[in-house]
Every structure is written in C-alpha cells, then in structure tokens.
C-alpha cells in the first residue's frame, strides 16, 4: 500500500497548516478493482482522496443499465456531493482501477472547507474540472463513434495513473460506456 498522501493533487495543494491538521486523521486504504465506495442514493461518512486508484462515477438506470459520467483519480476526491451539502449521492462510486487512497472523515474536511477560503478554492476548482469533464463525456457520447468514446476513456484513465498499461476488462469498459461488450470488442480491434 502506498502511503504517499501528497500524490493526491488536492492534498498536495492544501495550505501546510490544513495538511498538518488533517494528517493525524488520515486512513490509508487499499481499494480493489470493482469495490463500490458508495451506492447511488447512499451517503458517505468519509471523503476519499485517491493516490493511485481511479474511481468511476456511474449512473444506474431503473432497468439495470449503467454508464460512467466521470472518473476521479489522484487529481480529485470522492465525496464532493457531501462537501457541497447533499445528503445523498446521485451516482455510484465504483473503483475502476484498484490502488490506494487516503480516507478522511467528512466532518474534518467540512470544518476546513467552511473555515478556510483556500480550501474552498481548491475543492471548488476540482468541482469545476469535474463539471467540465462531465460535459465532455456528454458531448462525446452524443457526437462521437464508439471508437472515439473508447479512446477518450483510455486517455482519461492513462492521465490518472503512473503506469502505461491499463487493466480493464472489455466487460467493465462496456458497462462504463453503456454499450454491449461486443461493441467494445469490435471497437478495440479496429483501434
């Protein structure tokens, strides 16, 4: 397990006084591929700061279909809904790439968010980037071929990890893209 909290860009950007306040409460966790951190409609008691894992934010439909709306790696955090005041999440948080994260109680993060303008700016900067990513994903789904959507997913994943190899099954990619596995197989073979 990697115990390098500053690999997470938010934790690395914090004012030193805030980092030192949070550090005694850091819980270093290993998140395996496929672990659900939070179900759609659920609540989180902790905020997760990925250091080497990648978490997909997946929206589930009533018929059981799902699609990824964004992903978060070392650039961000999982638990933004709760920081922004929501009681429940609107999406499932699913570990797409196993790895490490720093976990911190929500109330610790909220106290700093409410008291320190610099913490607010850092977290709101991530929120803006996440909204931009969601817009990109939405436009890509509407106007790009499956091959182009697959390329976007692969590039987004590579941007969030240190290694040049991606460990995703075609089944998982199909679920995240909201398509049949056969479609991913064909798109991957054309690439």
Backbone as a printed PyTorch tensor [residue, N CA C, xyz], in Angstrom:
tensor([[[  0.8420,  -1.1880,   0.0000],
         [  0.0000,   0.0000,   0.0000],
         [  0.8790,   1.2400,   0.0000]],

        [[  0.5460,   2.1670,  -0.8800],
         [  1.2990,   3.4140,  -0.9560],
         [  0.7960,   4.3800,   0.1120]],

        [[  1.6980,   4.8900,   0.8900],
         [  1.3500,   5.8760,   1.9180],
         [  1.9670,   7.2180,   1.5440]],

        [[  1.5460,   7.7100,   0.4080],
         [  2.0560,   8.9750,  -0.1030],
         [  0.8880,   9.9270,  -0.3360]],

        [[  0.4010,  10.5500,   0.7240],
         [ -0.7950,  11.3780,   0.5810],
         [ -0.6300,  12.5350,  -0.4040]],

        [[  0.5780,  13.0410,  -0.5550],
         [  0.7720,  14.1860,  -1.4480],
         [  0.7610,  13.7990,  -2.9270]],

        [[  0.5970,  12.5010,  -3.2320],
         [  0.3760,  12.0990,  -4.6220],
         [ -1.0100,  12.5490,  -5.0890]],

        [[ -1.8970,  12.7790,  -4.1310],
         [ -3.2080,  13.3290,  -4.4730],
         [ -3.0510,  14.8400,  -4.6110]],

        [[ -3.4910,  15.3770,  -5.7370],
         [ -3.2600,  16.7900,  -6.0440],
         [ -3.9720,  17.7340,  -5.0880]],

        [[ -5.1330,  17.3520,  -4.5940],
         [ -5.8250,  18.2140,  -3.6330],
         [ -5.0460,  18.2620,  -2.3290]],

        [[ -4.6570,  17.0960,  -1.8260],
         [ -3.8880,  17.0790,  -0.5760],
         [ -2.5580,  17.8070,  -0.7420]],

        [[ -1.9330,  17.6750,  -1.9000],
         [ -0.6600,  18.3550,  -2.1510],
         [ -0.8280,  19.8660,  -2.2430]],

        [[ -2.0160,  20.3380,  -2.6050],
         [ -2.2650,  21.7740,  -2.7790],
         [ -2.7160,  22.4770,  -1.5050]],

        [[ -3.0390,  21.7070,  -0.4850],
         [ -3.5460,  22.3120,   0.7490],
         [ -2.5050,  23.2030,   1.4090]],

        [[ -2.9690,  24.2630,   2.0680],
         [ -2.0300,  25.0250,   2.9070],
         [ -1.4080,  24.0790,   3.9430]],

        [[ -0.1610,  24.2830,   4.2410],
         [  0.5580,  23.3870,   5.1560],
         [ -0.1580,  23.2510,   6.5040]],

        [[ -0.7360,  24.3300,   6.9970],
         [ -1.4300,  24.2590,   8.2910],
         [ -2.6340,  23.3220,   8.2320]],

        [[ -3.3590,  23.3250,   7.1330],
         [ -4.5150,  22.4310,   6.9790],
         [ -4.0370,  20.9900,   6.8220]],

        [[ -3.0040,  20.7820,   5.9970],
         [ -2.4630,  19.4390,   5.8170],
         [ -2.0480,  18.8570,   7.1730]],

        [[ -1.3610,  19.6460,   7.9850],
         [ -0.9060,  19.1580,   9.2930],
         [ -2.0760,  18.8810,  10.2350]],

        [[ -3.1570,  19.6400,  10.1060],
         [ -4.3560,  19.3910,  10.9080],
         [ -5.0120,  18.0770,  10.5060]],

        [[ -5.0530,  17.8020,   9.2020],
         [ -5.6990,  16.5830,   8.7010],
         [ -4.8410,  15.3360,   8.8740]],

        [[ -3.5300,  15.4900,   8.7590],
         [ -2.6250,  14.3390,   8.6780],
         [ -2.8130,  13.2960,   9.7850]],

        [[ -3.0030,  13.6770,  11.0500],
         [ -3.1820,  12.6480,  12.0850],
         [ -4.4370,  11.7880,  11.8790]],

        [[ -5.3740,  12.2730,  11.0800],
         [ -6.6270,  11.5650,  10.8570],
         [ -6.6600,  10.7810,   9.5380]],

        [[ -5.5710,  10.8360,   8.7810],
         [ -5.5050,  10.0900,   7.5250],
         [ -5.6370,   8.5930,   7.7890]],

        [[ -6.4770,   7.9430,   6.9910],
         [ -6.5620,   6.4850,   6.9710],
         [ -6.1260,   6.0650,   5.5770]],

        [[ -5.0940,   5.2530,   5.5010],
         [ -4.6010,   4.7770,   4.2090],
         [ -5.3290,   3.4770,   3.8860]],

        [[ -6.0270,   3.4750,   2.7540],
         [ -6.8290,   2.3170,   2.3810],
         [ -6.4320,   1.8340,   0.9890]],

        [[ -6.5610,   0.5280,   0.7980],
         [ -6.3500,  -0.0890,  -0.4990],
         [ -7.7310,  -0.4050,  -1.0530]],

        [[ -8.0140,   0.0910,  -2.2540],
         [ -9.3290,  -0.1020,  -2.8620],
         [ -9.1860,  -1.0180,  -4.0740]],

        [[ -9.7350,  -2.2310,  -3.9930],
         [ -9.5960,  -3.1750,  -5.1040],
         [-10.5450,  -2.8530,  -6.2540]],

        [[-10.1670,  -3.2730,  -7.4390],
         [-10.9980,  -3.1430,  -8.6260],
         [-12.3930,  -3.6800,  -8.3420]],

        [[-13.4020,  -2.9020,  -8.6990],
         [-14.7860,  -3.3370,  -8.5510],
         [-15.4340,  -2.9840,  -7.2300]],

        [[-14.6600,  -2.5000,  -6.2560],
         [-15.2620,  -2.1470,  -4.9720],
         [-16.1830,  -0.9480,  -5.1530]],

        [[-17.3550,  -1.0230,  -4.5570],
         [-18.2910,   0.0990,  -4.5580],
         [-18.0340,   0.8950,  -3.2840]],

        [[-17.6260,   2.1410,  -3.4580],
         [-17.3750,   3.0020,  -2.3020],
         [-18.6850,   3.5400,  -1.7540]],

        [[-19.5990,   3.8360,  -2.6750],
         [-20.9010,   4.3470,  -2.2670],
         [-21.9150,   4.0340,  -3.3550]],

        [[-23.0730,   3.5710,  -2.9480],
         [-24.1530,   3.2980,  -3.8960],
         [-24.8730,   4.5950,  -4.2530]],

        [[-25.4620,   4.6060,  -5.4210],
         [-26.3010,   5.7230,  -5.8530],
         [-27.4150,   5.8840,  -4.8210]],

        [[-27.5910,   7.1060,  -4.3300],
         [-28.5950,   7.3550,  -3.3030],
         [-28.0780,   7.1410,  -1.8920]],

        [[-26.8100,   6.7250,  -1.7690],
         [-26.2250,   6.4750,  -0.4600],
         [-25.5580,   7.7180,   0.1070]],

        [[-25.0070,   7.5600,   1.2790],
         [-24.2900,   8.6530,   1.9230],
         [-22.8780,   8.1850,   2.2680]],

        [[-21.9850,   9.1330,   2.3550],
         [-20.5980,   8.8570,   2.7210],
         [-20.2830,   9.5180,   4.0520]],

        [[-19.6000,   8.8040,   4.9060],
         [-19.1270,   9.3880,   6.1560],
         [-17.6780,   9.8380,   6.0340]],

        [[-17.0220,   9.4150,   4.9240],
         [-15.6230,   9.7410,   4.6870],
         [-15.4580,  10.3230,   3.2860]],

        [[-14.4340,  11.1310,   3.1240],
         [-14.0150,  11.6290,   1.8180],
         [-12.7850,  10.8040,   1.4310]],

        [[-12.7310,  10.3850,   0.1670],
         [-11.6150,   9.5850,  -0.3380],
         [-10.7710,  10.4400,  -1.2730]],

        [[ -9.4710,  10.4390,  -1.0440],
         [ -8.5180,  11.1450,  -1.8850],
         [ -7.6390,  10.0940,  -2.5680]],

        [[ -7.9700,   9.7110,  -3.8100],
         [ -7.1890,   8.6760,  -4.4930],
         [ -5.7260,   9.1060,  -4.6750]],

        [[ -4.8310,   8.1710,  -4.4400],
         [ -3.4150,   8.4260,  -4.7110],
         [ -2.9330,   7.5700,  -5.8820]],

        [[ -3.5030,   6.3740,  -6.0340],
         [ -3.1510,   5.5520,  -7.1930],
         [ -4.3640,   4.8330,  -7.7960]],

        [[ -5.4910,   4.8580,  -7.1310],
         [ -6.6930,   4.2200,  -7.6820],
         [ -7.4600,   5.2260,  -8.5430]],

        [[ -8.3960,   4.7130,  -9.3330],
         [ -9.2900,   5.5610, -10.1190],
         [-10.7080,   5.1190,  -9.7990]],

        [[-11.5630,   6.0820,  -9.5120],
         [-12.9490,   5.8070,  -9.1650],
         [-13.8470,   6.3640, -10.2620]],

        [[-14.7200,   5.5170, -10.7870],
         [-15.7020,   5.9410, -11.7850],
         [-16.9870,   6.3320, -11.0800]],

        [[-17.5830,   7.4110, -11.5570],
         [-18.8830,   7.8410, -11.0660],
         [-19.8870,   7.3180, -12.0760]],

        [[-20.6800,   6.3480, -11.6670],
         [-21.5660,   5.6150, -12.5660],
         [-23.0120,   5.9220, -12.2180]],

        [[-23.8050,   6.2210, -13.2480],
         [-25.2330,   6.4380, -13.0390],
         [-25.9840,   5.1770, -13.4340]],

        [[-26.8520,   4.7140, -12.5500],
         [-27.6220,   3.4930, -12.7820],
         [-29.0470,   3.8540, -13.1630]],

        [[-29.5650,   3.1600, -14.1630],
         [-30.9480,   3.3410, -14.5830],
         [-31.8280,   2.2730, -13.9430]],

        [[-33.1290,   2.5040, -13.9350],
         [-34.0540,   1.5560, -13.3290],
         [-33.9880,   0.1770, -13.9720]],

        [[-33.6890,   0.1130, -15.2610],
         [-33.6430,  -1.1740, -15.9590],
         [-32.3270,  -1.9280, -15.7240]],

        [[-31.4470,  -1.3770, -14.8970],
         [-30.1740,  -2.0330, -14.5780],
         [-29.0060,  -1.5740, -15.4230]],

        [[-29.2840,  -0.8370, -16.4960],
         [-28.2040,  -0.3160, -17.3310],
         [-27.4180,   0.7340, -16.5430]],

        [[-26.1640,   0.8880, -16.9150],
         [-25.3290,   1.8780, -16.2370],
         [-24.4450,   2.5750, -17.2500]],

        [[-23.9550,   3.7410, -16.8690],
         [-22.9970,   4.4440, -17.7030],
         [-22.1470,   5.3540, -16.8200]],

        [[-20.8790,   5.4490, -17.1790],
         [-19.9510,   6.3070, -16.4450],
         [-20.1830,   7.7490, -16.8620]],

        [[-20.2680,   8.6340, -15.8720],
         [-20.4250,  10.0520, -16.1910],
         [-19.1430,  10.8360, -15.9520]],

        [[-18.2360,  10.2770, -15.1610],
         [-16.9270,  10.8980, -14.9500],
         [-16.0550,   9.9170, -14.1780]],

        [[-14.7830,  10.2660, -14.0570],
         [-13.8700,   9.4680, -13.2450],
         [-12.9770,  10.4080, -12.4440]],

        [[-12.5430,   9.9040, -11.3140],
         [-11.6920,  10.6770, -10.4210],
         [-10.4900,   9.8430, -10.0380]],

        [[ -9.3260,  10.4220, -10.1840],
         [ -8.0950,   9.7810,  -9.7460],
         [ -7.3750,  10.6990,  -8.7860]],

        [[ -6.0720,  10.6970,  -8.9080],
         [ -5.2390,  11.4630,  -7.9650],
         [ -5.4410,  12.9720,  -8.0610]],

        [[ -6.1650,  13.4410,  -9.0860],
         [ -6.4350,  14.8730,  -9.2120],
         [ -7.5520,  15.3450,  -8.3000]],

        [[ -8.3090,  14.4080,  -7.6990],
         [ -9.5150,  14.8480,  -7.0080],
         [ -9.8590,  14.0970,  -5.7540]],

        [[-11.1560,  13.9920,  -5.5470],
         [-11.6780,  13.3440,  -4.3490],
         [-13.0100,  12.6910,  -4.6680]],

        [[-13.4210,  11.7990,  -3.7980],
         [-14.7370,  11.1720,  -3.8690],
         [-15.4790,  11.6050,  -2.6160]],

        [[-16.6360,  12.2110,  -2.8160],
         [-17.4360,  12.7190,  -1.7060],
         [-17.8200,  14.1660,  -1.9060]],

        [[-17.6570,  14.6540,  -3.1240],
         [-17.9570,  16.0530,  -3.4210],
         [-19.4110,  16.4050,  -3.1000]],

        [[-20.3300,  15.4620,  -3.3580],
         [-21.7500,  15.7220,  -3.0730],
         [-21.9370,  16.1160,  -1.6080]],

        [[-21.2990,  15.3750,  -0.7050],
         [-21.4470,  15.6490,   0.7160],
         [-20.7810,  16.9660,   1.1050]],

        [[-19.6410,  17.2760,   0.5250],
         [-18.9780,  18.5480,   0.8320],
         [-19.8570,  19.7110,   0.4020]],

        [[-20.5640,  19.5350,  -0.7340],
         [-21.4200,  20.5970,  -1.2570],
         [-22.7780,  20.6580,  -0.5430]],

        [[-22.9890,  19.7830,   0.4360],
         [-24.1970,  19.8590,   1.2490],
         [-25.2760,  18.8380,   0.9380]],

        [[-25.0760,  17.9810,  -0.0470],
         [-26.0880,  16.9720,  -0.3650],
         [-26.0990,  15.8750,   0.6900]],

        [[-27.2540,  15.3540,   0.9530],
         [-27.3680,  14.2470,   1.9040],
         [-27.0560,  12.9130,   1.2380]],

        [[-27.3630,  12.8060,  -0.0510],
         [-27.1630,  11.5550,  -0.7720],
         [-26.3780,  11.8060,  -2.0500]],

        [[-25.7100,  10.7620,  -2.5170],
         [-25.0240,  10.8480,  -3.8010],
         [-26.0160,  10.5340,  -4.9130]],

        [[-25.7870,  11.0850,  -6.0820],
         [-26.6760,  10.7970,  -7.2030],
         [-26.0930,   9.7440,  -8.1280]],

        [[-24.8900,   9.2670,  -7.8140],
         [-24.2270,   8.2570,  -8.6350],
         [-23.5010,   7.2550,  -7.7550]],

        [[-23.2250,   6.0950,  -8.3190],
         [-22.4250,   5.0800,  -7.6410],
         [-20.9480,   5.4310,  -7.8120]],

        [[-20.1760,   5.2560,  -6.7660],
         [-18.7230,   5.4200,  -6.8390],
         [-18.1160,   4.0240,  -6.8810]],

        [[-17.5520,   3.6560,  -8.0420],
         [-17.0480,   2.3140,  -8.3060],
         [-15.5630,   2.3810,  -8.6370]],

        [[-14.7590,   1.5580,  -7.9760],
         [-13.3220,   1.5430,  -8.2390],
         [-13.0880,   0.9130,  -9.6100]],

        [[-12.5820,   1.7170, -10.5370],
         [-12.3060,   1.2840, -11.9110],
         [-10.9080,   0.6950, -12.0210]],

        [[ -9.9640,   1.2860, -11.3020],
         [ -8.5830,   0.8120, -11.2740],
         [ -8.1760,   0.7200,  -9.8090]],

        [[ -7.8640,  -0.4840,  -9.3610],
         [ -7.5030,  -0.6750,  -7.9630],
         [ -6.2370,   0.0790,  -7.5950]],

        [[ -6.1530,   0.4460,  -6.3370],
         [ -4.9820,   1.1590,  -5.8450],
         [ -5.2420,   1.7520,  -4.4730]],

        [[ -4.4710,   2.7520,  -4.1410],
         [ -4.5020,   3.3500,  -2.8050],
         [ -5.2660,   4.6590,  -2.7790]],

        [[ -5.7260,   4.9930,  -1.5700],
         [ -6.3860,   6.2770,  -1.3330],
         [ -6.1830,   6.6610,   0.1250]],

        [[ -6.3590,   7.9320,   0.3760],
         [ -6.3840,   8.4310,   1.7450],
         [ -7.8440,   8.6950,   2.0700]],

        [[ -8.2750,   8.1790,   3.2130],
         [ -9.6650,   8.3740,   3.6370],
         [ -9.6620,   9.2870,   4.8520]],

        [[-10.6090,  10.2130,   4.8710],
         [-10.6840,  11.1940,   5.9440],
         [-12.1490,  11.4350,   6.2790]],

        [[-12.4500,  11.5440,   7.5470],
         [-13.8480,  11.7640,   7.9520],
         [-14.3950,  13.0490,   7.3250]],

        [[-15.6390,  12.9670,   6.8910],
         [-16.3130,  14.0920,   6.2540],
         [-16.2910,  15.3340,   7.1400]],

        [[-16.5640,  15.1810,   8.4390],
         [-16.6360,  16.3570,   9.3160],
         [-15.2980,  17.0880,   9.4190]],

        [[-14.1870,  16.3790,   9.2910],
         [-12.8680,  17.0250,   9.3120],
         [-12.6860,  17.8980,   8.0730]],

        [[-13.0570,  17.3550,   6.9170],
         [-12.9400,  18.1080,   5.6600],
         [-13.9050,  19.2900,   5.6700]],

        [[-15.1440,  19.0580,   6.1120],
         [-16.1450,  20.1350,   6.1360],
         [-15.7220,  21.2990,   7.0270]],

        [[-15.1220,  21.0010,   8.1660],
         [-14.6910,  22.0680,   9.0790],
         [-13.6930,  22.9850,   8.3870]],

        [[-12.7250,  22.4080,   7.6840],
         [-11.7400,  23.2250,   6.9670],
         [-12.3730,  23.9360,   5.7790]],

        [[-13.2680,  23.2550,   5.0690],
         [-13.9390,  23.8430,   3.9030],
         [-14.7440,  25.0760,   4.3230]],

        [[-15.3920,  25.0070,   5.4560],
         [-16.2300,  26.1090,   5.9230],
         [-15.4240,  27.2600,   6.5180]],

        [[-14.1990,  26.9830,   6.9710],
         [-13.4140,  27.9990,   7.6620],
         [-12.2790,  28.5940,   6.8460]],

        [[-11.8530,  27.9330,   5.8030],
         [-10.6470,  28.3640,   5.0950],
         [-10.9410,  28.5800,   3.6130]],

        [[-10.8310,  29.8210,   3.1740],
         [-11.1140,  30.1880,   1.7880],
         [-10.1990,  29.4340,   0.8130]],

        [[ -8.9650,  29.1630,   1.2010],
         [ -8.0440,  28.4420,   0.3060],
         [ -8.5100,  27.0090,   0.0850]],

        [[ -9.0320,  26.3720,   1.1180],
         [ -9.5600,  25.0110,   0.9800],
         [-10.7790,  25.0410,   0.0660]],

        [[-11.6360,  26.0360,   0.2380],
         [-12.7980,  26.1920,  -0.6410],
         [-12.3620,  26.3450,  -2.0970]],

        [[-11.3790,  27.1780,  -2.3450],
         [-10.9070,  27.4060,  -3.7190],
         [-10.3640,  26.1220,  -4.3480]],

        [[ -9.6210,  25.3520,  -3.5820],
         [ -9.0430,  24.1030,  -4.0980],
         [-10.1520,  23.1130,  -4.4500]],

        [[-11.0880,  22.9220,  -3.5310],
         [-12.1580,  21.9510,  -3.7530],
         [-13.1180,  22.4370,  -4.8380]],

        [[-13.4250,  23.7180,  -4.8660],
         [-14.2990,  24.2400,  -5.9250],
         [-13.6010,  24.2020,  -7.2890]],

        [[-12.2860,  24.3300,  -7.3100],
         [-11.5370,  24.1650,  -8.5600],
         [-11.6830,  22.7440,  -9.0920]],

        [[-11.6300,  21.7610,  -8.1880],
         [-11.8660,  20.3740,  -8.6010],
         [-13.2970,  20.2020,  -9.0910]],

        [[-14.2630,  20.8100,  -8.3970],
         [-15.6710,  20.7060,  -8.8120],
         [-15.8480,  21.2700, -10.2270]],

        [[-15.2000,  22.3770, -10.5180],
         [-15.2800,  22.9680, -11.8640],
         [-14.6850,  22.0200, -12.9030]],

        [[-13.5430,  21.4280, -12.5990],
         [-12.9170,  20.4820, -13.5250],
         [-13.8060,  19.2630, -13.7380]],

        [[-14.4700,  18.8060, -12.6840],
         [-15.3520,  17.6550, -12.7910],
         [-16.5720,  17.9760, -13.6630]],

        [[-17.1280,  19.1600, -13.5000],
         [-18.2600,  19.5710, -14.3400],
         [-17.8250,  19.6440, -15.8000]],

        [[-16.6420,  20.1590, -16.0500],
         [-16.1090,  20.2190, -17.4160],
         [-15.9520,  18.8100, -17.9870]],

        [[-15.4390,  17.8840, -17.1710],
         [-15.2820,  16.5020, -17.6210],
         [-16.6440,  15.8870, -17.9450]],

        [[-17.6440,  16.1360, -17.1080],
         [-18.9850,  15.5980, -17.3470],
         [-19.5600,  16.1400, -18.6570]],

        [[-19.3050,  17.4070, -18.9400],
         [-19.7710,  17.9980, -20.1980],
         [-19.0700,  17.3340, -21.3810]],

        [[-17.7670,  17.1220, -21.2580],
         [-17.0020,  16.4430, -22.3160],
         [-17.5440,  15.0520, -22.5840]],

        [[-17.8030,  14.3020, -21.5260],
         [-18.3170,  12.9460, -21.6560],
         [-19.6780,  12.9680, -22.3420]],

        [[-20.5170,  13.9050, -21.9550],
         [-21.8540,  14.0150, -22.5400],
         [-21.7880,  14.3210, -24.0320]],

        [[-20.9570,  15.2640, -24.4080],
         [-20.8040,  15.6190, -25.8220],
         [-20.2150,  14.4470, -26.5970]],

        [[-19.2260,  13.7820, -26.0120],
         [-18.5930,  12.6340, -26.6620],
         [-19.6170,  11.5290, -26.9180]],

        [[-20.4700,  11.2580, -25.9300],
         [-21.4920,  10.2150, -26.1010],
         [-22.4500,  10.5420, -27.2290]],

        [[-22.7580,  11.7930, -27.3850],
         [-23.7440,  12.2030, -28.3820],
         [-23.1590,  12.3010, -29.7910]],

        [[-21.9230,  12.7280, -29.9080],
         [-21.3920,  13.0950, -31.2160],
         [-20.1980,  12.2720, -31.7050]],

        [[-19.7100,  11.3390, -30.9060],
         [-18.5390,  10.5680, -31.3060],
         [-18.8670,   9.0860, -31.4620]],

        [[-18.0840,   8.4320, -32.2940],
         [-18.2480,   6.9960, -32.5050],
         [-17.8180,   6.2430, -31.2450]],

        [[-18.1580,   4.9690, -31.1960],
         [-17.7530,   4.1350, -30.0640],
         [-16.2300,   4.0750, -29.9560]],

        [[-15.5230,   4.0290, -31.0990],
         [-14.0590,   4.0160, -31.0640],
         [-13.5300,   5.2900, -30.4050]],

        [[-14.1260,   6.4200, -30.7550],
         [-13.6880,   7.6940, -30.1620],
         [-14.0200,   7.7450, -28.6750]],

        [[-15.1620,   7.2100, -28.2820],
         [-15.5220,   7.1680, -26.8640],
         [-14.5600,   6.2670, -26.0830]],

        [[-14.2050,   5.1440, -26.6890],
         [-13.2530,   4.2420, -26.0600],
         [-11.8890,   4.9140, -25.9110]],

        [[-11.4660,   5.6300, -26.9370],
         [-10.1920,   6.3710, -26.8610],
         [-10.2250,   7.3990, -25.7330]],

        [[-11.3450,   8.1350, -25.6030],
         [-11.4700,   9.1160, -24.5240],
         [-11.3300,   8.4330, -23.1790]],

        [[-12.0230,   7.3040, -23.0010],
         [-11.9520,   6.5890, -21.7240],
         [-10.5230,   6.1350, -21.4310]],

        [[ -9.8590,   5.5750, -22.4380],
         [ -8.4930,   5.0890, -22.2390],
         [ -7.5350,   6.2360, -21.9240]],

        [[ -7.6830,   7.3540, -22.6270],
         [ -6.8190,   8.5120, -22.3620],
         [ -7.0890,   9.1150, -20.9870]],

        [[ -8.3630,   9.2210, -20.6030],
         [ -8.6940,   9.7210, -19.2680],
         [ -8.0640,   8.8150, -18.2030]],

        [[ -8.1020,   7.5010, -18.4310],
         [ -7.5240,   6.5570, -17.4810],
         [ -6.0060,   6.7230, -17.4150]],

        [[ -5.3530,   6.7980, -18.5670],
         [ -3.8930,   6.9730, -18.5910],
         [ -3.4610,   8.2660, -17.9030]],

        [[ -4.2670,   9.3240, -18.0450],
         [ -3.9540,  10.5980, -17.3940],
         [ -3.9490,  10.4820, -15.8770]],

        [[ -4.6350,   9.4940, -15.3360],
         [ -4.8220,   9.3930, -13.8970],
         [ -3.9760,   8.3030, -13.2420]],

        [[ -3.0470,   7.7470, -13.9780],
         [ -2.1890,   6.7150, -13.3850],
         [ -0.7470,   6.9060, -13.8360]],

        [[  0.1710,   6.2820, -13.0960],
         [  1.5950,   6.4170, -13.3750],
         [  2.1050,   5.4100, -14.3990]],

        [[  1.4030,   4.3260, -14.5710],
         [  1.8890,   3.2590, -15.4590],
         [  1.2530,   3.3790, -16.8490]],

        [[  1.9380,   2.8650, -17.8810],
         [  1.4170,   2.9720, -19.2450],
         [  0.4750,   1.8310, -19.6410]],

        [[  0.2050,   0.9050, -18.7160],
         [ -0.6520,  -0.2410, -19.0060],
         [ -1.9830,  -0.0680, -18.2860]],

        [[ -3.0690,  -0.3400, -19.0040],
         [ -4.4080,  -0.2260, -18.4200],
         [ -4.9540,  -1.6290, -18.1960]],

        [[ -5.4680,  -1.8720, -17.0120],
         [ -6.0560,  -3.1610, -16.6740],
         [ -7.5680,  -3.0060, -16.5430]],

        [[ -8.2720,  -3.0630, -17.6710],
         [ -9.7350,  -3.0050, -17.6980],
         [-10.2380,  -4.1450, -18.5680]],

        [[-11.2500,  -4.8250, -18.0970],
         [-11.8410,  -5.8610, -18.9340],
         [-12.7750,  -5.2050, -19.9490]],

        [[-13.0260,  -5.9230, -21.0290],
         [-13.9750,  -5.4030, -22.0170],
         [-15.3640,  -5.2820, -21.4050]],

        [[-15.6940,  -6.1730, -20.4980],
         [-16.9970,  -6.1240, -19.8210],
         [-17.1300,  -4.8330, -19.0090]],

        [[-16.0890,  -4.4910, -18.2460],
         [-16.1290,  -3.2650, -17.4490],
         [-16.1850,  -2.0420, -18.3590]],

        [[-15.3750,  -2.0190, -19.4090],
         [-15.4110,  -0.8870, -20.3370],
         [-16.7970,  -0.7340, -20.9560]],

        [[-17.4130,  -1.8530, -21.3240],
         [-18.7580,  -1.8050, -21.9060],
         [-19.7600,  -1.2380, -20.9020]],

        [[-19.6730,  -1.6770, -19.6390],
         [-20.5780,  -1.1600, -18.6110],
         [-20.3810,   0.3380, -18.3970]],

        [[-19.1310,   0.7840, -18.3710],
         [-18.8560,   2.1970, -18.1510],
         [-19.3000,   3.0490, -19.3340]],

        [[-19.1540,   2.5040, -20.5430],
         [-19.5710,   3.2430, -21.7340],
         [-21.0660,   3.1090, -22.0040]],

        [[-21.7280,   2.1750, -21.3340],
         [-23.1590,   1.9830, -21.5390],
         [-23.4840,   1.3030, -22.8560]],

        [[-22.5910,   0.3830, -23.2960],
         [-22.7830,  -0.3290, -24.5620],
         [-22.6210,  -1.8290, -24.3150]],

        [[-22.8940,  -2.6230, -25.3500],
         [-22.6940,  -4.0670, -25.2490],
         [-21.2050,  -4.3990, -25.3480]],

        [[-20.8070,  -5.4910, -24.6810],
         [-19.4030,  -5.8980, -24.6900],
         [-18.9090,  -6.1500, -26.0980]],

        [[-19.7580,  -6.6920, -26.9460],
         [-19.3710,  -6.9700, -28.3240],
         [-18.9550,  -5.6900, -29.0450]],

        [[-19.6420,  -4.5900, -28.7470],
         [-19.2930,  -3.3060, -29.3440],
         [-17.8860,  -2.8620, -28.9560]],

        [[-17.5330,  -3.0720, -27.6850],
         [-16.1860,  -2.7330, -27.2220],
         [-15.1630,  -3.6330, -27.8870]],

        [[-15.4830,  -4.9220, -28.0360],
         [-14.5750,  -5.8510, -28.7070],
         [-14.2780,  -5.3830, -30.1320]],

        [[-15.3240,  -5.0330, -30.8810],
         [-15.1450,  -4.5550, -32.2490],
         [-14.3680,  -3.2330, -32.3000]],

        [[-14.7370,  -2.3080, -31.4090],
         [-14.0440,  -1.0010, -31.3870],
         [-12.5740,  -1.1840, -31.0390]],

        [[-12.2720,  -2.0320, -30.0660],
         [-10.8840,  -2.2670, -29.6670],
         [-10.0970,  -2.9120, -30.7880]],

        [[-10.7080,  -3.8260, -31.5290],
         [ -9.9930,  -4.4850, -32.6260],
         [ -9.7180,  -3.4930, -33.7580]],

        [[-10.6180,  -2.5440, -33.9700],
         [-10.3750,  -1.5330, -35.0140],
         [ -9.2700,  -0.5460, -34.6040]],

        [[ -9.1350,  -0.3480, -33.2970],
         [ -8.0740,   0.5480, -32.8320],
         [ -6.7240,  -0.1200, -32.9920]]])
